[in-house]
Amino acid sequence: MILSLPSFTHLEVHSIYTLLGSTLSATDLVTRATAEGMSHLALTDTNTLYGVLAFNRACQAAKLQAIIGLTVTVAPEAWPSVGGEKDPGHLVLLATGPAGYRSLCRLSSLIQSRADREQLVVRGLDWTSLEEYREGLICLSGGRQGWIERLLRAGDEAAARAYARQLAGIYGDKGRLSLELHTSTDERIAQEMVTIGQEVGLSCVAVQPIFYLARQDRVKLRLLAAIDRNSRLEELPPDDLTIERHWLNSDEIAHRFANFPEAVTAAGEIAALCGPALPDGYPIWPVLNLPAGQTPNDRLAILAGEGMVARYGTEAAPKIRDRLQVELAAIARHGYAPLFLIVADIVAFARWEGVPVSTRGSVANSLVAYCTGITSVDPIAHDLLFERFLNPARANPPDIDLERLSRKMSGKDYSVQIRYGAEESEQKYLLSLS
C-alpha cells in the first residue's frame, strides 16, 4: 500500500553553501517545498552555516518552518573499527531550538576557525567535540555516508553495532538511524539498520539527501566536482547512476519507502520537534559567572550603587539617586547590562595593570558608566544628558569605545579574566592595545 504523506519533511538538504557540492539556492529549495505544500524544510550544509540566514528569511517569507541543521564530517579514528575506511563519515545534526543552533555554531567554528581547516574537513571531527556540543540537537546517522551503513556494507556488523551504541550513548533519544534507499540492496541494509536500532534504542527515519532538484541536473553536480578537483570531467571517477540525490516529492518517498512506513512518518515527527532556532535579533552576550541568584541587571545595580556612594558619598543628592535609577531601568529595558559589566571589568583590569585607558564619545553622558568606573567624567557636574547615549528610540547597542592614552603599551595583548567579588568567571576577553 502506497501512502501519501504531504507532511513528509526532507531532513538532509544541501545548498550552494555546501561549496562545489550542490546546485541549489535557498530560493530554489523554498519554492519547491512551498509548491508541494510542505510545512517544514531543513538545510544541512556540510561543515558550514553560511546559508542559514538567507534560508531562514526565505522560509519566513513563504511561511515555512525552517529547520537549521549541519552535516558534519566525523573522523574514522573515533570508532572502534571502520572496516578499512579512511575517509570521514557524516552525521546530520538538526537544531531543535536556540540551544541547538548554538551547538551547531560551536561545531562549525571548530572547523572553520582553524588554520588547518582543510585538513580537518578531510580528517573529520573527533568524538570529544561531538559529545561536548550536543545540547539541543537531534542526530541522524548519515545514511550511505554515515559510518553505520558504510560498516554494514563493508561486512563489519560488529563495528556497526558498536558505532550505533556510541551514537545512542551520546545523543540518547535524540539519535536516529537514517534509512536511504536507492537499490534493492539498500532494502537489505535498511532492514539491518532497523534491527540494530531496535537493539540499541534508536528509531529509524527516511532520508533522501538532496543536492540538486531534478534528475537531469546530475551533470551540473559532476561539473562542480570537476571544478573542485581541478580536473576534466572525463577524469572523474565513474558516477554511480543508481544513487539519486535529487528532490523526491511525498508520493515518491512513500513509494520508495513502502516497506518502511514508520520511517516516513518519523521524518514528520522529527520536524515537529524542531522549532525556531536562529537568534531573535537581540544582542547575544557572553554568559557571565555571577554570584548565585544575581542577574546581570541585579549585579549592575549593585556595582552602580556602590560606585555612587564612592563618587558622591552616602548622602548623594536625590536627583543623583533618581537619575541612576532611570538609567538602570533604561539599560535593563534594552538588555545592555552585560555590556556594562564586561566593559567595567576590562577597564578595571587595564588600570590595575597600569595600562592607561579611557573612553570617548557619548558614553561619558552615562551616570551608570561613571559610577561603575567605565568613565572618568562626572555627567552631573557637567550637566550631560544620558539620552544622548541611550534613548528609547535607539535600536542598536550603544558604543562604549575604549582608547589607550600612551603609545608605550602599543602592540601588547592582555587576556582578561572577568571577576565578580571572589569568584572568577570562565569568560576571557582579549584587551588588545595596538
Protein Blocks (a to p, Z undefined) as FASTA:
>chain_A
ZZddfkbccfbdcdfklghiafbdfklmmmmmmmnopabdcdddehiaklmmmmmmmmmm
nopacdddddddddfklpfbeghpabdcddddddfbfklmmmmmmmmmmmmmpmklmmmm
mnopafklmmmmmghpacdehijmpmklmmmmnopamlmmmmmmmmmmmnmmmbccdddd
fbfmlmmmmmmmmmmmmmnopacddddddfbfblklmmmmmmmmmmmnopafklpccddf
kbccbdcdfklmmmmmmmmmmlmmmmmmmmmmpccfbdehiacdddddddehiafklmmm
mmmmmmmmmmnojkbcfklmmmmmmmmmmmmmnopmmmmmmmmmmmmmmmmnopacdded
jklmpmklmmnomamcdfklnopafklmpcfklmbdcddddddfbfklgoiacdddddeh
jbccfbdcddddZZ
